[in-house]
Amino acid sequence: MTQKLEVTPAATRSPYIQHAVHDSQWQAAVHEWRTNWRVGLAAFLAIGLSYGAFQGISSLFILPLQETFGWSRTQIVLSHYASLALAIIAPFAGRLIDRFGARYIMLWGMSLSAIAYVALAAMNGSLAVFYTLMIMSAVCGLSSSGLTCSRVISETFVRSRGLSLAIARSGLALASAALPILLFTVISRFGWRAGYIMEALLVLFVALPAVYFWIGRSHEHEVRDTATSSAGLPSWGDLLSNRRIWLLCIGAGLGYAPATSIMSQFQPLLMTKGITAESAAALVGVAGIASLLGALVTGSLVDRYWAPGIAFLFACGSAVGSSMLALNAPIEGPIAWGAVLLIGFGLGAEIDVVAYMVARYFGVKSFASFYGLAIFFMAACGAIGASLLAMAFDHYGNYDLALFVIAGCFITAGCTYLLMGRYPREDD
């Protein structure tokens, strides 16, 4: 029989008790990762090379596509409405993942994602073809998004769930840091078509084998044993009548979408502030590094402190960063770095804290069902936000007004999280 150690609120004020509790958490995290590091690494690689990473570096294709096909910036960025298709299917995909597990969905979806990238490299200038392929990329990319990877991590790592989610999800942040420079170099030397081919090769020969070999069949069978019956899953009525899921979805939409909208056009946005194309691409990478650090810091904090409060603090930082970009033109080095770092920190925190709060407030067995609703809001708001940001540039010739609106969205998201209330008791 396992004995549970109960610590009274008065006892937790003792520094000795706090030190012992923190040591116990660290030891549990080390043990979980020694046992399940392959699962964690596979999720790290899968999500790092997912459609989410592609969204973050897609701004590097805007200028080459404009020059090649004569498309306007708005026409190109309208492709981000492909996320609406992702948003529509996310809740239903979440139900399927909770019932059947994630592994096979990940394998099939990643294979189709690679095919979509190759097809993008072969485009002939038709906007209809471009939009269709972007929709395909978005839908297939859902298979290696947080919907599947966070589900795998949440059920594999329990005592170190926040930190483990951060480590896995930081694959997206690390990719956002490393891929822009690599992709910019490939596009500069070999053209934008080679950039899409590079994306396909990374998915096909890095992420896909990791999922196939390390998120093994035995793990998939364990998932099916606990998820084959729909009887244990909440009904649609239960999902939609839950006050907390609405608060979480609104906060996620207003917090995640502005950050991804900025990242989708970050290079051209920075160039309007007097930064060269090469330096702007480097700063996109800096934002990725900041996102990585934000995810790791947030992950370690939410295992110890109230997650909505942590989310609020990082949202305020993102609002400050957006305002710094709006108030300065041209921007100097320190201001540019400060703004980019704050936005990156907030993006990394948002990536991790939403998944953690889903697991903490709603449990692991129905994780993907609840998270699918959150993804619906994030993807829908992201698609609309990216398009509105491009339209604001086309109308005003700059991004300043849009950046102030984005700052307001960040603040509203943070305040919404604060309404989530206390954690429910964990029975698992």
SULRA-V980411 format. One line per field, one symbol per residue. phi: phi as a letter, one per 30 degrees, with the letter a starting at -180 (. if undefined). A space follows every 10 residues. Layout:
BEGIN
phi = ???
END
This chain:
BEGIN
phi = .cccdccded dddddddedd dddddddddd dddddbdddd dddeddddcd ddddddcddd cddddeddci dddddddddd deddddddde dddddddddc jceddddddd dddddddddd dcecjdddde dddddddddd dddcdddcdd dddddcccdc dddddddddd edddddddde dddddddddc jddddddeed ddddccdddd ddcccddddd ddddecbdcd dddddddddd cddddddddd ddddcddddd ddddbddddd ddcicddddd dddddddddd dddddddded dddcbddedd dddddddddd dddddddbad cdeddddddd ddddeddddd eddddddddd dbjddceddd dddddedddd dddddddddd dddddciacd ddddddedde ddddddeddd idddddcd
END
